[in-house]
């Protein structure tokens, strides 16, 4: 006879639907937002991405969150001054105290109505209490095909993140902290 496993601490954790974390931001692209190629500054877009991702993270756990890493930002198509840019963000996976947030960037040509995925990004946030100690975050329940695909593929991204972080720490130990004028 098989023994029934005892519930773990994570089994008792609150669960939320991915849709409860979903949020959107739309902005028009103005000439002052553009670089010398007359496309949206990558840094401006990255600022939008971190902003909307932080909202999705907060909607998941309703406590303070902090960006632990920007795992990737893939710029797929340029965003032009004739475009609007819409960012869609939601939690795509959770660990114990961390959460992966996915951001999809859609450019829409305001003259033709043509839409394209202009960029995608994965960020990791950590939930913190008032004393900046890590908190356990809710488990996620994906529902749509897109949500399920992101959820199922998240453990592989988490493993790559962990490896990259370890390599970054080793590399940081090698780097000097001295300024040239010291």
Backbone torsions as a table, in degrees:
resi	resn	phi	psi	omega
1	UNK	NA	132.5	-179.8
2	UNK	-79.4	138.8	177.2
3	UNK	-81.5	137.1	178.3
4	UNK	-77.0	124.8	-178.3
5	UNK	-64.3	144.4	177.8
6	UNK	-76.4	144.3	179.3
7	UNK	-64.7	141.2	177.2
8	UNK	-93.4	171.8	178.6
9	UNK	-58.1	-39.2	-178.7
10	UNK	-70.3	-25.9	177.5
11	UNK	-66.3	-25.5	-178.0
12	UNK	-87.8	-5.5	-175.0
13	UNK	-73.5	146.8	176.7
14	UNK	-55.5	147.1	176.8
15	UNK	-118.0	144.7	178.0
16	UNK	-135.1	148.1	173.7
17	UNK	-75.4	144.6	177.7
18	UNK	-53.6	-39.7	-177.4
19	UNK	-57.7	-25.0	178.8
20	UNK	-70.5	-14.4	-179.1
21	UNK	-103.8	-6.9	-173.1
22	UNK	-68.5	137.1	175.7
23	UNK	-149.5	162.3	-174.5
24	UNK	-135.0	152.4	174.9
25	UNK	-144.8	130.4	176.9
26	UNK	-123.3	137.0	178.4
27	UNK	-139.8	150.4	173.0
28	UNK	-88.0	146.8	178.1
29	UNK	-94.6	118.2	179.0
30	UNK	-104.0	159.6	179.6
31	UNK	-54.2	-34.3	-180.0
32	UNK	-71.6	-12.1	177.4
33	UNK	-88.1	-3.3	-170.8
34	UNK	-103.1	156.3	178.4
35	UNK	-94.5	-169.6	-178.6
36	UNK	-69.9	-8.8	175.5
37	UNK	-94.8	3.5	-178.4
38	UNK	61.4	38.5	172.6
39	UNK	-128.9	162.7	-177.8
40	UNK	-57.0	131.7	175.5
41	UNK	-54.6	133.0	176.0
42	UNK	-59.4	-39.4	179.7
43	UNK	-64.6	-35.5	177.2
44	UNK	-65.4	-44.3	178.3
45	UNK	-64.1	-40.8	179.0
46	UNK	-63.4	-34.6	175.9
47	UNK	-64.7	-44.5	176.1
48	UNK	-58.9	-42.1	-177.3
49	UNK	-63.2	-47.8	-179.8
50	UNK	-63.8	-38.7	179.4
51	UNK	-61.4	-53.1	-176.2
52	UNK	-70.1	-33.2	177.4
53	UNK	-65.8	-38.3	179.8
54	UNK	-65.4	-30.9	177.4
55	UNK	-69.8	-44.5	177.8
56	UNK	-60.8	-41.2	178.9
57	UNK	-62.3	-43.5	179.7
58	UNK	-67.2	-36.4	178.3
59	UNK	-66.1	-30.0	178.5
60	UNK	-67.8	-50.0	-169.9
61	UNK	-113.3	-11.7	176.8
62	UNK	55.8	35.2	173.7
63	UNK	-137.2	178.8	176.1
64	UNK	-62.7	139.9	175.7
65	UNK	-132.0	155.8	178.5
66	UNK	-137.4	143.2	176.8
67	UNK	-69.7	120.5	177.3
68	UNK	-90.9	-36.1	177.2
69	UNK	-163.9	153.2	166.5
70	UNK	-103.8	104.2	-171.9
71	UNK	-70.7	-41.2	178.2
72	UNK	-162.4	146.6	166.7
73	UNK	-132.3	116.0	179.4
74	UNK	-108.2	113.8	177.6
75	UNK	-85.9	113.4	-173.7
76	UNK	-99.5	-38.5	178.9
77	UNK	-140.7	145.6	177.9
78	UNK	-67.8	152.8	177.6
79	UNK	-112.2	121.8	-170.8
80	UNK	-100.6	164.7	178.2
81	UNK	-63.4	-17.2	176.8
82	UNK	-86.7	3.8	-175.0
83	UNK	-104.4	158.6	160.0
84	UNK	-106.6	160.0	179.3
85	UNK	-127.0	127.1	178.2
86	UNK	-118.4	129.1	177.5
87	UNK	-108.4	130.8	174.8
88	UNK	-115.4	129.1	-176.1
89	UNK	-133.9	145.5	174.8
90	UNK	-162.8	158.3	175.9
91	UNK	-71.2	131.0	-177.5
92	UNK	-110.4	-13.9	-179.4
93	UNK	-171.4	152.1	175.9
94	UNK	-131.6	145.5	170.1
95	UNK	-100.9	-145.5	178.5
96	UNK	-74.8	-56.6	179.9
97	UNK	-121.6	-1.3	-179.2
98	UNK	-112.1	160.4	179.1
99	UNK	-140.8	139.7	174.9
100	UNK	-92.5	129.3	178.6
101	UNK	-114.7	130.3	179.2
102	UNK	-103.3	137.9	176.4
103	UNK	-127.2	128.3	176.9
104	UNK	-111.7	129.1	-178.7
105	UNK	-110.0	121.3	-178.9
106	UNK	-112.9	124.1	173.7
107	UNK	-98.2	140.5	177.0
108	UNK	-128.3	122.9	174.6
109	UNK	-71.8	117.4	-174.1
110	UNK	-72.4	-13.6	178.0
111	UNK	-90.4	-38.8	-175.5
112	UNK	-103.3	-20.6	-176.2
113	UNK	83.5	-0.4	179.9
114	UNK	-65.9	134.6	179.3
115	UNK	-119.9	144.0	176.1
116	UNK	-144.6	150.9	170.1
117	UNK	-74.4	112.6	-176.7
118	UNK	-89.9	-27.6	-178.7
119	UNK	-162.6	158.6	171.5
120	UNK	-135.2	154.5	-179.7
121	UNK	-150.7	148.2	171.6
122	UNK	-123.0	129.2	177.4
123	UNK	-126.9	153.4	175.4
124	UNK	-115.7	131.5	176.9
125	UNK	-120.1	155.7	176.5
126	UNK	-122.3	140.1	177.4
127	UNK	-89.3	134.5	-177.6
128	UNK	-128.3	146.9	173.3
129	UNK	-84.8	-175.2	-177.4
130	UNK	-64.3	-20.6	177.9
131	UNK	-100.0	16.6	179.8
132	UNK	61.9	30.3	172.6
133	UNK	-95.3	144.1	-179.1
134	UNK	-64.3	142.5	177.5
135	UNK	-117.0	153.3	174.1
136	UNK	-74.2	134.3	-178.4
137	UNK	-100.8	156.9	178.1
138	UNK	-61.0	150.7	173.2
139	UNK	-76.9	155.5	-179.0
140	UNK	-105.2	146.9	174.0
141	UNK	-120.3	102.8	177.6
142	UNK	-78.3	148.8	-179.3
143	UNK	-124.6	-45.4	-175.9
144	UNK	-81.1	166.5	178.2
145	UNK	-60.4	-42.4	179.3
146	UNK	-63.0	-46.6	178.9
147	UNK	-61.1	-43.2	-179.1
148	UNK	-65.8	-39.9	178.6
149	UNK	-62.5	-46.1	178.7
150	UNK	-63.9	-40.5	-179.2
151	UNK	-65.3	-44.8	-177.8
152	UNK	-68.0	-31.6	-177.4
153	UNK	-91.3	-4.0	-176.7
154	UNK	-65.2	-40.8	-179.4
155	UNK	-56.8	-35.7	177.8
156	UNK	-66.9	-39.9	177.1
157	UNK	-66.3	-38.6	179.7
158	UNK	-63.3	-39.9	178.7
159	UNK	-65.5	-42.0	177.5
160	UNK	-64.3	-39.4	178.2
161	UNK	-60.3	-46.1	-179.2
162	UNK	-61.3	-46.0	179.9
163	UNK	-63.6	-44.7	-179.8
164	UNK	-62.7	-38.8	179.5
165	UNK	-64.6	-43.0	178.0
166	UNK	-62.2	-42.4	178.2
167	UNK	-65.6	-38.2	179.1
168	UNK	-64.9	-39.7	178.5
169	UNK	-64.2	-43.8	178.1
170	UNK	-61.2	-43.8	-179.7
171	UNK	-65.3	-41.1	179.4
172	UNK	-61.7	-35.1	178.3
173	UNK	-64.6	-27.6	179.8
174	UNK	-77.9	-30.4	-174.1
175	UNK	-71.8	150.7	178.1
176	UNK	-89.5	152.0	176.6
177	UNK	-107.6	5.9	-178.6
178	UNK	-81.3	137.8	173.8
179	UNK	-81.9	155.0	-179.8
180	UNK	-59.8	-27.3	-178.1
181	UNK	-88.3	-3.4	177.9
182	UNK	-76.6	NA	NA
